């Protein structure tokens, strides 16, 4: 992503802006602003909730499909990002009632890789 001075944002700058949007639960805004066109989204193998998606449109659909199944939100939390080189990570806790699963609690680490100011991959560990 390029900032107002026409320079590519650093990983720390992307993580800081990501954090501001995450605090507001604006996940689709994060995708629109920061995801590369060929972004990869990787859930744990065998995850009952979501799987693998590649490409900005497919990753958005993956998220939309899950959000459509949420019946109640009990608690959401996202930690401040930890940044190292071209990666940053956050802890995410979700307590949700989801169609087909009932009430679920997901405690995860979300790991993002940044290249040229864009998120090129997101990987979830839960």
C-alpha positions in Angstrom: 0.0 0.0 0.0 1.2 3.5 -0.8 0.7 6.3 1.7 0.0 10.0 1.0 3.7 10.7 0.4 3.7 8.0 -2.4 6.0 5.7 -0.4 5.3 2.0 0.3 4.1 1.4 3.8 6.4 -0.7 6.0 5.1 -3.8 7.8 4.9 -1.8 11.0 2.8 0.9 9.3 0.5 -1.7 7.8 0.2 -3.4 11.2 -0.7 -0.1 12.9 -3.4 0.7 10.4 -4.6 -2.9 10.5 -4.9 -2.6 14.3 -7.0 0.6 14.1 -9.5 -1.1 11.8 -9.5 -4.4 13.7 -10.4 -2.5 16.9 -13.5 -1.4 15.0 -14.2 -4.9 13.6 -13.7 -3.6 10.1 -12.3 -6.8 8.6 -13.6 -6.3 5.1 -12.1 -2.8 5.1 -8.7 -4.4 6.0 -9.1 -6.8 3.1 -10.0 -4.1 0.7 -7.2 -1.7 1.7 -4.3 -4.1 2.4 -4.7 -7.5 0.7 -2.8 -8.1 -2.5 -4.7 -9.4 -5.4 -3.1 -12.9 -5.0 -3.4 -13.1 -1.2 -3.5 -16.5 0.4 -5.8 -17.3 3.4 -4.8 -20.5 5.3 -6.7 -22.1 8.1 -5.4 -25.2 9.9 -5.7 -28.5 8.0 -9.0 -30.2 8.7 -10.6 -27.0 10.2 -14.4 -27.5 10.5 -14.9 -23.7 10.1 -12.9 -22.5 7.1 -10.2 -23.7 4.8 -7.9 -22.3 2.1 -8.6 -19.5 -0.3 -6.4 -17.8 -2.8 -7.0 -14.4 -4.5 -8.6 -11.3 -3.0 -12.1 -12.2 -4.2 -12.0 -15.8 -3.0 -10.6 -14.7 0.4 -13.4 -12.1 0.8 -16.0 -14.8 -0.1 -14.5 -17.1 2.4 -15.0 -14.5 5.1 -18.5 -13.5 3.9 -19.6 -17.1 3.9 -18.6 -17.5 7.5 -20.0 -14.2 8.7 -23.4 -15.1 7.1 -23.6 -18.1 9.5 -23.0 -16.1 12.7 -26.2 -16.0 14.7 -24.9 -14.3 17.8 -21.6 -12.6 18.9 -20.8 -13.1 22.6 -17.3 -11.7 22.7 -14.6 -10.5 20.2 -11.0 -9.5 21.1 -8.0 -8.7 19.0 -4.6 -8.0 20.6 -2.1 -5.3 19.5 0.1 -6.6 16.7 3.6 -7.9 17.2 5.8 -7.0 14.2 9.0 -8.7 13.0 10.6 -8.0 9.6 7.9 -8.6 7.0 5.4 -10.4 9.4 3.0 -9.3 12.1 0.8 -11.4 14.4 -2.2 -10.8 16.6 -4.1 -12.9 19.0 -7.8 -13.2 18.2 -10.5 -14.5 20.5 -14.1 -15.2 19.2 -17.0 -16.4 21.2 -19.8 -16.9 18.7 -22.9 -18.8 18.0 -22.6 -20.2 14.4 -25.2 -22.0 12.3 -24.3 -25.6 12.1 -21.8 -25.5 15.0 -23.7 -23.9 17.9 -21.7 -21.8 20.3 -17.9 -21.9 19.6 -14.9 -20.4 21.1 -11.9 -19.8 18.8 -8.6 -18.7 20.3 -6.1 -18.2 17.5 -2.9 -16.6 16.4 -3.4 -14.7 13.1 -0.1 -14.4 11.2 0.2 -11.9 8.3 3.0 -11.6 5.7 3.5 -8.2 4.1 5.4 -7.4 0.8 5.5 -4.0 -0.8 3.0 -2.6 1.6 0.4 -5.3 0.9 -0.7 -8.4 2.9 0.2 -11.4 0.8 -0.8 -14.1 3.2 -2.8 -14.6 6.3 -2.5 -17.8 8.3 -4.6 -18.9 11.3 -3.4 -21.1 14.1 -6.2 -22.5 16.4 
